[in-house]
Amino acid sequence: MEHVNQLMAWFDKQIANPAVIELGFATLMGLAIFALLVALVLLIIGLSDPLRRRLRGLEAHAEVAAAGHGAGTSGIKTAAASGGGLDTWLGPMGEKLVPSEEEKQHKLAQRLRRAGMRSPGALNVFYGARMALTVLPALAVMAVLVPLTRLPISTALLIMMSVAIAGYVLPSFWLDKQFTKRTRLLRRGLPDALDLLVVCTEAGLGLAAGIQRVSHELAVSHPELSDELNLFGLQTRAGMDHRSALRDLEERTGVEDIRGLVTTLLQSMRFGTSIAGTLRIYASELREKRTQEAEEKAAKVSTKMLFPLIFCVFPSFFVVALGPPLLGAMEALARSGH
């Protein structure tokens, strides 16, 4: 504890020294300018590389062609986004920042896939966006605060560091929010997909043909789930077996209900049971699960309403109910005292 107090006292002493503050500010400003110059150099190198431009053009044409053969509107949007401005500007800048460890690359690529970003350059765009949001807003804040305000240098440095940290964390936070949103949309459309798939399989269609038909039917009401099912159909038509395609569907969505559906279908294929009956049983279990979740949320409403009642409703109620009697009592006491 004594060492910690000594360290804090030394730190306070250094902060009180104007020369140290100026040196720290100059160092941070130099590092920020150096990072900006490195980002610009990486961007120029990436944009000026003819091989990389050619590869991006071929990827965009391939994705547009795949979308034209049945990927639907969501596939066209993905292809357009992959060849758009983000991939052009942020991709080359973030390509040098991608970690060399394959495990880290795989984890982030999996998060990007589950958030709905499956373009080949999504990993580079993510790191490019993280670097841009870390450097550029901090420089902009410093360029505005220092000339236009009279804040102390230490306060300006603290604000700049806070903005840089927020810019570094923001892409990961946005990615988590996108994954949560996409998971909610996939879970919302799964009951309708199961009902349609039961009808298709009972009408005589196979699993791949039924999923392909369901993906077309859900293209308007549930485009996210339709995109995933359509990708399953494209994989099976390209030669991938059903088990591998189902495992890939489970891996790239990360939704618990879809994982249960894939496990149920794989067991049905393994033991040779009826797929239509299996889907009907799982759809019934899924409805019961949704009902239980709705009942659980309804049971939590009374507890959640307790805090707004205590802090928002009761104070105003007490003012309205007890205000006039208290005013009358105070007036009576004042008269008796007079």
Backbone as numpy.savetxt, mean C-alpha at the origin, in Angstrom:
# Nx Ny Nz CAx CAy CAz Cx Cy Cz
23.91 5.21 33.83 23.08 6.42 33.83 23.94 7.67 33.83
25.06 7.60 34.54 25.96 8.76 34.60 26.56 9.05 33.23
26.88 7.98 32.49 27.42 8.18 31.14 26.39 8.82 30.23
25.14 8.43 30.39 24.08 9.02 29.57 23.92 10.50 29.89
23.97 10.85 31.17 23.87 12.27 31.53 25.03 13.07 30.99
26.22 12.50 31.05 27.38 13.19 30.49 27.24 13.37 28.98
26.74 12.34 28.32 26.55 12.45 26.88 25.50 13.51 26.53
24.41 13.56 27.28 23.38 14.57 27.03 23.92 15.97 27.31
24.73 16.12 28.38 25.31 17.42 28.67 26.26 17.86 27.58
27.05 16.93 27.05 27.96 17.27 25.95 27.17 17.64 24.69
26.09 16.92 24.45 25.26 17.23 23.27 24.62 18.61 23.39
24.11 18.95 24.58 23.53 20.28 24.79 24.57 21.37 24.62
25.78 21.09 25.09 26.85 22.07 24.96 27.20 22.30 23.49
27.21 21.22 22.72 27.53 21.36 21.30 26.43 22.11 20.56
25.17 21.86 20.94 24.06 22.55 20.27 24.12 24.04 20.58
24.55 24.40 21.78 24.62 25.81 22.15 25.74 26.54 21.44
26.65 25.82 20.81 27.77 26.45 20.11 27.35 26.80 18.69
27.33 28.08 18.31 26.90 28.45 16.95 27.80 27.89 15.87
29.08 27.77 16.13 29.99 27.24 15.11 29.67 25.80 14.78
29.37 25.00 15.79 29.01 23.60 15.56 27.72 23.49 14.77
26.76 24.36 15.08 25.49 24.33 14.35 25.70 24.69 12.89
26.50 25.71 12.64 26.77 26.09 11.24 27.50 24.97 10.50
28.45 24.33 11.18 29.16 23.23 10.54 28.22 22.06 10.23
27.33 21.74 11.18 26.37 20.67 10.93 25.42 21.00 9.80
24.96 22.24 9.74 24.07 22.66 8.66 24.77 22.57 7.31
26.02 23.04 7.26 26.77 22.98 6.00 27.00 21.53 5.57
27.28 20.65 6.55 27.49 19.24 6.23 26.24 18.59 5.68
25.10 18.83 6.34 23.84 18.25 5.86 23.45 18.81 4.50
23.66 20.11 4.31 23.34 20.69 3.02 24.23 20.12 1.93
25.51 19.92 2.24 26.41 19.31 1.26 26.01 17.88 0.92
25.62 17.10 1.95 25.17 15.74 1.69 23.89 15.71 0.85
22.98 16.64 1.13 21.74 16.68 0.36 22.01 17.05 -1.10
22.89 18.03 -1.31 23.23 18.41 -2.69 23.95 17.27 -3.40
24.84 16.56 -2.66 25.53 15.43 -3.25 24.55 14.32 -3.65
23.56 14.05 -2.77 22.56 13.03 -3.10 21.73 13.44 -4.30
21.40 14.75 -4.39 20.64 15.23 -5.54 21.44 15.09 -6.83
22.74 15.42 -6.78 23.57 15.28 -7.97 23.70 13.82 -8.38
23.84 12.92 -7.39 23.92 11.48 -7.71 22.63 11.01 -8.36
21.48 11.48 -7.85 20.20 11.10 -8.44 20.08 11.60 -9.87
20.53 12.84 -10.11 20.48 13.38 -11.48 21.40 12.60 -12.42
22.59 12.24 -11.92 23.51 11.47 -12.76 22.92 10.10 -13.11
22.34 9.43 -12.10 21.71 8.13 -12.36 20.56 8.25 -13.34
19.79 9.34 -13.21 18.67 9.55 -14.11 19.14 9.78 -15.53
20.19 10.59 -15.69 20.71 10.86 -17.03 21.30 9.60 -17.66
22.02 8.82 -16.83 22.59 7.57 -17.36 21.49 6.61 -17.79
20.45 6.51 -16.98 19.36 5.60 -17.33 18.60 6.02 -18.57
18.37 7.33 -18.71 17.63 7.81 -19.86 18.44 7.77 -21.14
19.75 7.90 -21.02 20.60 7.95 -22.22 21.05 6.57 -22.67
20.72 5.52 -21.94 21.15 4.18 -22.32 20.22 3.65 -23.42
20.70 3.45 -24.64 19.81 2.99 -25.72 19.29 1.58 -25.49
20.11 0.71 -24.87 19.67 -0.66 -24.62 18.49 -0.68 -23.66
18.55 0.14 -22.60 17.46 0.18 -21.64 16.19 0.77 -22.27
16.35 1.78 -23.09 15.17 2.34 -23.77 14.53 1.30 -24.68
15.36 0.54 -25.38 14.84 -0.49 -26.28 14.10 -1.57 -25.49
14.66 -1.99 -24.35 14.01 -3.01 -23.53 12.68 -2.51 -22.97
12.64 -1.24 -22.54 11.38 -0.70 -22.03 10.32 -0.65 -23.13
10.74 -0.30 -24.35 9.78 -0.28 -25.44 9.25 -1.66 -25.77
10.14 -2.68 -25.76 9.70 -4.04 -26.02 8.77 -4.55 -24.92
9.06 -4.21 -23.67 8.19 -4.64 -22.57 6.81 -4.01 -22.69
6.78 -2.73 -23.03 5.49 -2.06 -23.17 4.67 -2.67 -24.31
5.33 -2.94 -25.46 4.60 -3.55 -26.58 4.13 -4.95 -26.23
4.93 -5.71 -25.52 4.53 -7.08 -25.15 3.33 -7.06 -24.20
3.33 -6.13 -23.23 2.22 -6.06 -22.29 0.94 -5.58 -22.99
1.08 -4.63 -23.92 -0.11 -4.18 -24.66 -0.66 -5.30 -25.52
0.24 -6.09 -26.12 -0.23 -7.22 -26.94 -0.93 -8.26 -26.08
-0.37 -8.54 -24.89 -1.01 -9.50 -23.99 -2.36 -8.99 -23.51
-2.43 -7.69 -23.26 -3.71 -7.12 -22.84 -4.73 -7.19 -23.95
-4.29 -7.01 -25.20 -5.21 -7.09 -26.33 -5.74 -8.48 -26.57
-5.03 -9.53 -26.10 -5.49 -10.90 -26.27 -6.38 -11.38 -25.14
-6.80 -10.47 -24.25 -7.78 -10.90 -23.26 -7.49 -10.49 -21.85
-6.51 -9.64 -21.62 -6.22 -9.25 -20.24 -7.22 -8.27 -19.70
-8.03 -7.66 -20.53 -9.08 -6.77 -20.05 -8.58 -5.37 -19.82
-9.46 -4.54 -19.26 -9.14 -3.14 -19.06 -8.05 -2.94 -18.05
-8.02 -3.75 -16.99 -6.97 -3.60 -15.98 -5.60 -3.92 -16.55
-5.51 -4.91 -17.43 -4.23 -5.20 -18.05 -3.76 -4.07 -18.94
-4.69 -3.41 -19.66 -4.32 -2.27 -20.48 -3.81 -1.13 -19.61
-4.45 -0.90 -18.48 -3.99 0.15 -17.56 -2.60 -0.17 -17.05
-2.33 -1.46 -16.72 -1.01 -1.83 -16.22 0.05 -1.61 -17.29
-0.27 -1.97 -18.51 0.69 -1.78 -19.59 0.95 -0.32 -19.84
-0.10 0.49 -19.77 0.09 1.92 -19.98 0.91 2.53 -18.87
0.68 2.06 -17.64 1.43 2.62 -16.52 2.89 2.22 -16.57
3.17 0.99 -17.05 4.56 0.55 -17.08 5.39 1.33 -18.08
4.76 1.86 -19.11 5.51 2.64 -20.08 5.35 4.11 -19.88
4.78 4.52 -18.77 4.50 5.93 -18.54 5.67 6.65 -17.94
5.35 7.83 -17.38 6.38 8.72 -16.88 7.10 8.19 -15.67
6.41 7.50 -14.77 7.06 7.01 -13.56 8.18 6.04 -13.88
7.89 5.10 -14.75 8.91 4.11 -15.11 10.06 4.76 -15.86
9.79 5.82 -16.62 10.83 6.47 -17.41 11.77 7.28 -16.54
11.20 8.00 -15.55 12.02 8.91 -14.76 12.54 8.27 -13.47
11.70 7.56 -12.77 12.11 7.01 -11.48 12.82 5.67 -11.60
12.52 4.90 -12.65 13.14 3.60 -12.81 14.65 3.65 -12.91
15.22 4.44 -13.84 16.68 4.52 -13.92 17.33 5.06 -12.65
16.65 5.95 -11.95 17.21 6.52 -10.73 17.24 5.50 -9.59
16.25 4.63 -9.55 16.20 3.64 -8.47 16.85 2.32 -8.80
17.30 2.15 -10.05 17.90 0.86 -10.43 19.19 0.59 -9.67
19.98 1.63 -9.43 21.25 1.46 -8.71 21.05 1.32 -7.21
19.83 1.62 -6.71 19.58 1.55 -5.28 18.96 0.24 -4.84
18.62 -0.62 -5.78 18.02 -1.91 -5.44 19.04 -2.76 -4.69
18.70 -3.32 -3.53 19.68 -4.11 -2.77 20.09 -5.36 -3.54
21.32 -5.77 -3.32 21.84 -6.95 -4.02 21.34 -8.26 -3.41
20.86 -8.23 -2.15 20.37 -9.46 -1.53 19.07 -9.91 -2.20
19.04 -11.15 -2.64 17.86 -11.67 -3.33 16.66 -11.79 -2.39
16.92 -12.03 -1.11 15.82 -12.16 -0.16 15.06 -10.85 -0.02
15.78 -9.73 0.10 15.13 -8.43 0.19 14.38 -8.09 -1.09
15.00 -8.40 -2.22 14.32 -8.16 -3.49 13.03 -8.96 -3.60
13.10 -10.22 -3.17 11.91 -11.08 -3.27 10.80 -10.59 -2.35
11.14 -10.16 -1.14 10.11 -9.68 -0.21 9.44 -8.43 -0.74
10.22 -7.47 -1.24 9.63 -6.25 -1.75 8.85 -6.51 -3.04
9.37 -7.37 -3.90 8.64 -7.72 -5.13 7.31 -8.39 -4.79
7.30 -9.21 -3.76 6.05 -9.85 -3.34 5.06 -8.81 -2.81
5.54 -7.84 -2.03 4.66 -6.77 -1.56 4.10 -5.96 -2.72
4.93 -5.69 -3.71 4.47 -4.93 -4.88 3.43 -5.72 -5.66
3.64 -7.01 -5.83 2.66 -7.84 -6.54 1.33 -7.87 -5.80
1.40 -8.01 -4.48 0.16 -8.06 -3.71 -0.55 -6.72 -3.68
0.17 -5.65 -3.92 -0.46 -4.33 -4.02 -0.98 -4.04 -5.42
-0.77 -4.96 -6.38 -1.31 -4.79 -7.72 -0.33 -4.25 -8.73
0.95 -4.12 -8.37 1.96 -3.59 -9.29 2.86 -4.73 -9.75
2.60 -5.22 -10.94 3.32 -6.39 -11.45 4.22 -6.06 -12.63
4.44 -4.80 -12.94 5.30 -4.44 -14.06 6.75 -4.80 -13.75
7.57 -5.10 -14.76 8.95 -5.51 -14.50 9.78 -4.44 -13.80
9.48 -3.16 -14.03 10.26 -2.10 -13.41 9.67 -1.55 -12.15
8.72 -2.26 -11.52 8.08 -1.73 -10.31 9.07 -1.60 -9.16
10.02 -2.54 -9.07 11.01 -2.50 -7.99 11.90 -1.27 -8.13
12.35 -0.98 -9.36 13.19 0.19 -9.58 12.41 1.49 -9.33
11.16 1.51 -9.74 10.34 2.71 -9.53 10.13 2.97 -8.05
9.96 1.91 -7.27 9.76 2.08 -5.84 10.98 2.73 -5.19
12.16 2.22 -5.49 13.37 2.80 -4.89 13.65 4.19 -5.44
13.33 4.42 -6.70 13.49 5.77 -7.24 12.55 6.76 -6.58
11.31 6.35 -6.34 10.36 7.22 -5.65 10.79 7.48 -4.21
11.34 6.46 -3.55 11.81 6.65 -2.17 12.96 7.66 -2.12
13.88 7.57 -3.08 15.00 8.51 -3.08 14.53 9.93 -3.41
13.63 10.05 -4.38 13.14 11.38 -4.74 12.37 12.03 -3.59
11.53 11.25 -2.91 10.76 11.80 -1.79 11.63 12.07 -0.57
12.77 11.43 -0.48 13.67 11.70 0.64 14.48 12.97 0.42
14.93 13.22 -0.81 15.85 14.32 -1.07 15.11 15.60 -1.47
14.23 15.51 -2.46 13.65 16.72 -3.03 12.78 17.52 -2.05
11.84 16.91 -1.30 11.06 17.73 -0.36 11.92 18.36 0.73
12.95 17.63 1.21 13.83 18.22 2.24 14.56 19.43 1.70
15.06 19.36 0.47 15.73 20.52 -0.12 14.75 21.66 -0.36
13.53 21.33 -0.79 12.54 22.39 -1.01 12.16 23.08 0.29
11.98 22.30 1.37 11.65 22.89 2.66 12.78 23.78 3.16
14.02 23.32 3.01 15.16 24.11 3.45 15.30 25.38 2.62
15.05 25.27 1.31 15.15 26.46 0.46 14.08 27.49 0.79
12.96 27.06 1.34 11.90 28.00 1.70 12.07 28.52 3.12
12.46 27.65 4.05 12.53 28.06 5.45 13.68 29.01 5.72
14.84 28.70 5.20 16.02 29.51 5.54 15.94 30.94 5.02
15.58 31.19 3.74 15.54 32.58 3.29 14.31 33.36 3.79
13.17 32.70 3.94 11.93 33.42 4.20 11.55 33.50 5.67
12.14 32.68 6.52 11.81 32.70 7.95 13.06 32.96 8.76
12.86 33.25 10.01 13.96 33.51 10.93 14.06 32.41 11.99
13.79 31.21 11.56 13.89 30.09 12.49 15.36 29.82 12.81
15.64 29.33 14.00 17.02 28.93 14.32 17.48 27.81 13.40
18.80 27.74 13.24 19.37 26.73 12.35 19.03 25.32 12.84
19.07 25.12 14.16 18.77 23.80 14.69 17.33 23.40 14.40
16.40 24.36 14.51 15.00 24.06 14.20 14.81 23.74 12.72
15.49 24.51 11.86 15.39 24.26 10.42 15.97 22.89 10.06
17.08 22.52 10.70 17.66 21.20 10.45 16.74 20.09 10.92
16.10 20.31 12.07 15.18 19.30 12.58 13.99 19.12 11.65
13.48 20.22 11.13 12.35 20.13 10.18 12.78 19.42 8.91
13.99 19.76 8.41 14.46 19.12 7.18 14.66 17.61 7.38
15.22 17.22 8.52 15.40 15.79 8.79 14.06 15.09 8.95
13.09 15.76 9.57 11.76 15.15 9.71 11.10 14.94 8.36
11.24 15.93 7.47 10.66 15.81 6.13 11.36 14.69 5.35
12.68 14.58 5.49 13.41 13.52 4.80 13.00 12.14 5.30
12.86 12.00 6.61 12.44 10.70 7.18 11.02 10.36 6.73
10.14 11.38 6.73 8.77 11.12 6.27 8.74 10.72 4.81
9.56 11.36 3.98 9.63 10.99 2.57 10.18 9.59 2.35
11.10 9.17 3.24 11.65 7.82 3.13 10.63 6.76 3.52
9.80 7.07 4.52 8.83 6.09 5.02 7.55 6.08 4.18
7.26 7.20 3.51 5.98 7.34 2.80 5.75 6.26 1.74
6.71 5.90 0.88 6.43 4.85 -0.12 6.04 3.52 0.51
6.72 3.12 1.58 6.37 1.86 2.24 4.98 1.94 2.87
4.67 3.08 3.48 3.33 3.26 4.06 2.25 3.22 2.98
2.51 3.88 1.86 1.55 3.87 0.75 1.38 2.46 0.19
2.48 1.69 0.14 2.39 0.33 -0.37 1.54 -0.54 0.55
1.69 -0.37 1.85 0.86 -1.13 2.80 -0.61 -0.75 2.67
-0.89 0.53 2.48 -2.27 0.98 2.31 -2.88 0.41 1.02
-2.09 0.37 -0.04 -2.58 -0.20 -1.29 -2.86 -1.69 -1.14
-2.00 -2.40 -0.42 -2.23 -3.83 -0.20 -3.51 -4.05 0.62
-3.72 -3.22 1.65 -4.93 -3.36 2.47 -6.17 -3.06 1.64
-6.10 -2.03 0.82 -7.25 -1.68 -0.03 -7.54 -2.79 -1.04
-6.50 -3.30 -1.67 -6.70 -4.35 -2.66 -7.22 -5.63 -2.01
-6.72 -5.95 -0.82 -7.22 -7.13 -0.10 -8.70 -6.99 0.21
-9.12 -5.81 0.63 -10.53 -5.58 0.92 -11.38 -5.73 -0.34
-10.90 -5.23 -1.46 -11.66 -5.35 -2.71 -11.73 -6.80 -3.18
-10.64 -7.55 -3.03 -10.65 -8.96 -3.44 -11.59 -9.77 -2.56
-11.57 -9.52 -1.26 -12.47 -10.26 -0.35 -13.93 -9.90 -0.62
-14.19 -8.67 -1.03 -15.56 -8.26 -1.31 -16.11 -8.96 -2.54
-15.27 -9.18 -3.53 -15.76 -9.80 -4.76 -15.72 -11.31 -4.78
-15.08 -11.92 -3.78 -14.94 -13.38 -3.79 -16.27 -14.13 -3.66
-17.23 -13.73 -2.82 -18.50 -14.48 -2.77 -19.24 -14.51 -4.10
-19.28 -13.38 -4.82 -19.93 -13.38 -6.14 -19.19 -14.29 -7.10
-17.85 -14.28 -7.03 -17.08 -15.15 -7.92 -17.34 -16.62 -7.62
-17.45 -16.97 -6.35 -17.71 -18.37 -5.99 -19.10 -18.81 -6.48
-20.10 -17.95 -6.32 -21.44 -18.30 -6.80 -21.45 -18.54 -8.31
-20.79 -17.65 -9.05 -20.73 -17.82 -10.50 -19.91 -19.05 -10.88
-18.85 -19.33 -10.13 -18.02 -20.49 -10.45 -18.76 -21.79 -10.17
-19.59 -21.81 -9.13 -20.41 -22.99 -8.85 -21.39 -23.24 -10.00
-22.01 -22.17 -10.49 -22.95 -22.31 -11.61 -22.23 -22.81 -12.85
-21.03 -22.28 -13.13 -20.28 -22.69 -14.32 -19.84 -24.15 -14.25
-19.33 -24.55 -13.08 -18.88 -25.94 -12.96 -20.04 -26.93 -12.99
-21.16 -26.56 -12.41 -22.32 -27.44 -12.47 -22.92 -27.50 -13.86
-22.66 -26.46 -14.67 -23.15 -26.48 -16.06 -22.26 -27.31 -16.98
-21.11 -27.80 -16.47 -20.27 -28.68 -17.27 -18.93 -28.10 -17.65
-18.63 -26.85 -17.29 -17.34 -26.27 -17.63 -16.26 -26.79 -16.68
-15.04 -26.86 -17.19 -13.92 -27.22 -16.35 -13.50 -26.07 -15.46
-12.51 -26.34 -14.62 -12.08 -25.32 -13.68 -11.49 -24.11 -14.39
-10.57 -24.33 -15.33 -9.94 -23.21 -16.03 -10.95 -22.44 -16.86
-11.82 -23.17 -17.58 -12.83 -22.48 -18.39 -13.83 -21.73 -17.52
-14.21 -22.33 -16.38 -15.13 -21.64 -15.48 -14.52 -20.38 -14.89
-13.27 -20.44 -14.48 -12.61 -19.25 -13.92 -12.46 -18.18 -14.99
-12.16 -18.58 -16.22 -12.05 -17.60 -17.30 -13.39 -16.91 -17.56
-14.48 -17.68 -17.54 -15.81 -17.09 -17.74 -16.17 -16.16 -16.58
-15.85 -16.57 -15.37 -16.15 -15.73 -14.21 -15.36 -14.43 -14.26
-14.12 -14.50 -14.73 -13.31 -13.28 -14.83 -13.92 -12.28 -15.79
-14.49 -12.77 -16.89 -15.16 -11.86 -17.84 -16.43 -11.28 -17.23
-17.17 -12.07 -16.46 -18.41 -11.59 -15.88 -18.16 -10.54 -14.78
-17.01 -10.64 -14.10 -16.72 -9.72 -12.99 -15.86 -8.53 -13.41
-15.66 -8.35 -14.71 -14.75 -7.29 -15.17 -15.24 -5.90 -14.79
-16.55 -5.71 -14.67 -17.10 -4.39 -14.37 -17.32 -4.22 -12.87
-17.91 -5.22 -12.23 -18.26 -5.08 -10.81 -17.06 -5.24 -9.89
-16.15 -6.16 -10.20 -14.97 -6.40 -9.36 -13.75 -6.53 -10.27
-13.20 -5.42 -10.75 -12.09 -5.51 -11.72 -10.81 -6.10 -11.14
-10.55 -5.89 -9.85 -9.31 -6.43 -9.27 -9.32 -7.95 -9.26
-10.43 -8.53 -8.77 -10.54 -9.99 -8.76 -10.61 -10.55 -10.17
-11.27 -9.83 -11.06 -11.34 -10.25 -12.46 -9.94 -10.30 -13.08
-9.10 -9.32 -12.74 -7.74 -9.31 -13.27 -6.94 -10.51 -12.77
-7.08 -10.85 -11.49 -6.35 -11.99 -10.95 -6.82 -13.31 -11.58
-8.12 -13.47 -11.70 -8.65 -14.70 -12.31 -8.30 -14.79 -13.78
-8.28 -13.64 -14.45 -7.92 -13.64 -15.86 -6.46 -14.01 -16.05
-5.61 -13.56 -15.13 -4.20 -13.95 -15.19 -4.03 -15.45 -14.96
-4.87 -16.02 -14.09 -4.86 -17.48 -13.91 -5.21 -18.18 -15.22
-6.22 -17.67 -15.92 -6.59 -18.26 -17.19 -5.49 -18.14 -18.24
-4.81 -17.00 -18.27 -3.70 -16.83 -19.22 -2.56 -17.79 -18.90
-2.29 -18.01 -17.63 -1.21 -18.94 -17.27 -1.54 -20.37 -17.67
-2.77 -20.79 -17.45 -3.14 -22.16 -17.83 -3.14 -22.34 -19.34
-3.56 -21.31 -20.08 -3.53 -21.41 -21.55 -2.10 -21.40 -22.07
-1.19 -20.78 -21.31 0.22 -20.75 -21.73 0.96 -22.05 -21.43
0.31 -22.99 -20.73 0.93 -24.28 -20.48 1.20 -24.59 -19.03
0.93 -23.68 -18.11 1.15 -23.95 -16.70 0.04 -24.85 -16.17
0.42 -25.83 -15.36 -0.60 -26.73 -14.82 -1.45 -26.00 -13.78
-2.62 -26.57 -13.49 -3.59 -25.90 -12.61 -3.05 -25.72 -11.20
-2.32 -26.69 -10.70 -1.81 -26.58 -9.33 -0.82 -25.43 -9.19
0.09 -25.31 -10.15 1.06 -24.21 -10.09 0.38 -22.86 -10.28
-0.61 -22.79 -11.16 -1.33 -21.53 -11.35 -2.12 -21.14 -10.11
-2.72 -22.12 -9.44 -3.44 -21.83 -8.20 -2.48 -21.37 -7.10
-1.33 -22.00 -7.00 -0.34 -21.58 -6.01 0.16 -20.17 -6.29
0.33 -19.84 -7.55 0.74 -18.47 -7.90 -0.36 -17.47 -7.59
-1.61 -17.85 -7.80 -2.73 -16.98 -7.43 -2.74 -16.72 -5.93
-2.51 -17.76 -5.15 -2.45 -17.60 -3.70 -1.28 -16.72 -3.27
-0.14 -16.88 -3.94 1.07 -16.15 -3.55 0.96 -14.67 -3.89
0.43 -14.33 -5.06 0.44 -12.94 -5.48 -0.70 -12.11 -4.89
-1.72 -12.76 -4.35 -2.81 -12.01 -3.73 -2.60 -11.84 -2.24
-2.19 -12.91 -1.54 -1.97 -12.82 -0.11 -3.24 -12.67 0.71
-4.39 -13.05 0.16 -5.67 -12.94 0.85 -5.98 -14.28 1.51
-6.41 -14.23 2.75 -6.65 -15.45 3.51 -7.79 -16.27 2.89
-8.85 -15.63 2.43 -9.97 -16.37 1.84 -9.55 -17.06 0.54
-8.74 -16.39 -0.28 -8.27 -17.01 -1.51 -7.31 -18.14 -1.20
-6.52 -18.00 -0.14 -5.64 -19.09 0.26 -6.45 -20.32 0.67
-7.53 -20.11 1.40 -8.40 -21.23 1.75 -9.05 -21.86 0.54
-9.46 -21.02 -0.42 -10.07 -21.55 -1.65 -9.07 -22.39 -2.43
-7.83 -21.90 -2.55 -6.81 -22.64 -3.29 -6.51 -23.98 -2.60
-6.41 -23.96 -1.28 -6.16 -25.21 -0.55 -7.30 -26.20 -0.75
-8.53 -25.70 -0.73 -9.69 -26.58 -0.93 -9.69 -27.18 -2.33
-9.39 -26.37 -3.35 -9.37 -26.88 -4.72 -8.24 -27.88 -4.92
-7.09 -27.62 -4.34 -5.98 -28.56 -4.48 -6.30 -29.91 -3.82
-6.94 -29.87 -2.67 -7.35 -31.12 -2.04 -8.39 -31.85 -2.86
-9.31 -31.10 -3.45 -10.31 -31.73 -4.30 -9.67 -32.39 -5.52
-8.66 -31.73 -6.13 -7.97 -32.33 -7.26 -7.17 -33.56 -6.83
-6.62 -33.50 -5.65 -5.78 -34.61 -5.19 -6.60 -35.86 -4.92
-7.77 -35.70 -4.29 -8.58 -36.87 -3.91 -9.65 -37.20 -4.94
-9.79 -36.38 -5.98 -10.73 -36.69 -7.05 -12.19 -36.43 -6.73
-12.47 -35.57 -5.79 -13.86 -35.25 -5.45 -14.42 -34.22 -6.43
-15.71 -33.99 -6.32 -16.38 -33.06 -7.21 -15.98 -31.62 -6.90
-15.53 -30.91 -7.93 -15.12 -29.52 -7.72 -16.34 -28.64 -7.45
-17.45 -28.93 -8.11 -18.66 -28.14 -7.89 -19.15 -28.27 -6.45
-19.16 -29.52 -5.94 -19.57 -29.70 -4.55 -18.61 -29.06 -3.57
-17.31 -29.14 -3.88 -16.32 -28.51 -3.01 -16.51 -27.00 -2.98
-16.74 -26.40 -4.15 -16.95 -24.95 -4.20 -18.22 -24.54 -3.47
-19.25 -25.35 -3.59 -20.51 -25.02 -2.91 -20.32 -25.06 -1.38
-19.60 -26.06 -0.89 -19.35 -26.16 0.56 -18.50 -24.98 1.03
-17.46 -24.64 0.25 -16.59 -23.53 0.67 -17.34 -22.20 0.62
-18.22 -22.04 -0.38 -19.02 -20.81 -0.45 -19.93 -20.69 0.77
-20.52 -21.82 1.20 -21.35 -21.80 2.39 -20.54 -21.45 3.63
-19.35 -22.03 3.76 -18.49 -21.71 4.90 -18.04 -20.26 4.88
-17.79 -19.74 3.68 -17.37 -18.34 3.57 -18.49 -17.39 3.98
-19.74 -17.75 3.62 -20.87 -16.91 4.04 -21.02 -16.93 5.56
-20.87 -18.10 6.16 -20.94 -18.17 7.62 -19.82 -17.35 8.26
-18.65 -17.40 7.69 -17.54 -16.61 8.22 -17.83 -15.12 8.10
-18.38 -14.69 6.98 -18.72 -13.28 6.81 -19.81 -12.87 7.81
-20.77 -13.75 8.02 -21.82 -13.44 9.00 -21.25 -13.28 10.41
-20.34 -14.18 10.78 -19.71 -14.07 12.09 -18.88 -12.80 12.22
-18.17 -12.42 11.17 -17.40 -11.17 11.21 -18.32 -9.96 11.35
-19.47 -9.98 10.65 -20.41 -8.87 10.78 -21.00 -8.81 12.19
-21.34 -9.96 12.76 -21.85 -9.98 14.14 -20.79 -9.51 15.13
-19.54 -9.87 14.90 -18.47 -9.41 15.79 -18.30 -7.90 15.72
-18.35 -7.34 14.51 -18.25 -5.89 14.39 -19.46 -5.19 15.02
-20.63 -5.78 14.86 -21.82 -5.18 15.48 -21.73 -5.22 17.00
-21.14 -6.29 17.55 -21.00 -6.37 19.00 -19.99 -5.35 19.54
-19.03 -4.93 18.70 -18.04 -3.96 19.14 -18.53 -2.52 19.06
-19.68 -2.30 18.44 -20.15 -0.93 18.24 -20.45 -0.25 19.57
-21.08 -0.97 20.49 -21.43 -0.35 21.78 -20.19 0.08 22.55
-19.14 -0.73 22.50 -17.90 -0.35 23.18 -17.22 0.83 22.49
-17.22 0.83 21.17 -16.59 1.93 20.45 -17.36 3.24 20.61
-18.67 3.16 20.81 -19.47 4.38 20.98 -19.31 4.98 22.37
-18.68 4.25 23.29 -18.55 4.74 24.65 -17.67 5.99 24.72
-16.57 6.00 24.00 -15.65 7.14 24.07 -16.22 8.40 23.42
-16.85 8.33 22.23 -17.51 9.56 21.73 -18.61 10.07 22.65
-19.34 9.16 23.29 -20.39 9.61 24.22 -19.78 10.34 25.42
-18.69 9.81 25.96 -18.09 10.41 27.15 -17.47 11.76 26.84
-16.72 11.84 25.74 -15.93 13.04 25.48 -16.64 14.07 24.60
-17.70 13.67 23.89 -18.36 14.61 22.97 -19.81 14.90 23.35
-20.56 13.88 23.72 -21.99 14.07 23.94 -22.27 14.49 25.38
-21.68 13.79 26.35 -21.97 14.07 27.75 -21.61 15.48 28.19
-20.46 16.07 27.78 -20.19 17.45 28.20 -21.23 18.45 27.75
-21.64 18.35 26.47 -22.68 19.28 26.00 -24.02 19.01 26.68
-24.32 17.73 26.96 -25.57 17.41 27.66 -25.58 18.00 29.08
-24.44 17.90 29.76 -24.36 18.47 31.11 -24.49 19.99 31.08
-23.91 20.62 30.06 -24.02 22.08 29.96 -25.47 22.49 29.74
-26.16 21.78 28.86 -27.56 22.14 28.58 -28.47 21.80 29.77
-28.23 20.64 30.40 -29.12 20.20 31.48 -28.85 20.91 32.80
-27.59 21.12 33.13 -27.25 21.70 34.44 -26.92 23.19 34.38
-26.77 23.72 33.16 -26.42 25.14 33.06 -27.46 26.07 33.65
-28.72 26.03 33.23 -29.73 26.95 33.80 -29.92 26.80 35.31
-30.02 25.57 35.89 -30.13 25.49 37.36 -28.92 26.08 38.08
-27.73 25.86 37.55 -26.54 26.42 38.19 -26.55 27.94 38.13
-26.97 28.48 37.01 -27.05 29.94 36.89 -28.09 30.51 37.85
-29.24 29.80 37.97 -30.26 30.25 38.93 -29.76 30.17 40.36
-29.05 29.09 40.70 -28.52 28.97 42.06 -27.48 30.04 42.34
-26.63 30.32 41.37 -25.62 31.36 41.58 -26.27 32.73 41.76
-27.33 32.98 41.00 -28.03 34.26 41.13 -28.70 34.37 42.49
-29.31 33.25 42.99 -29.97 33.26 44.30 -28.92 33.48 45.43
-27.77 32.82 45.29 -26.73 33.00 46.29 -26.20 34.43 46.28
-26.09 35.00 45.11 -25.60 36.37 45.03 -26.59 37.35 45.68
-27.89 37.11 45.49 -28.88 38.00 46.09 -28.90 37.87 47.62
-28.80 36.63 48.08 -28.81 36.43 49.54 -27.56 37.04 50.18
-26.47 36.95 49.51 -25.25 37.55 50.04 -25.32 39.07 50.02
-25.97 39.63 49.00 -26.12 41.08 48.94 -27.04 41.61 50.04
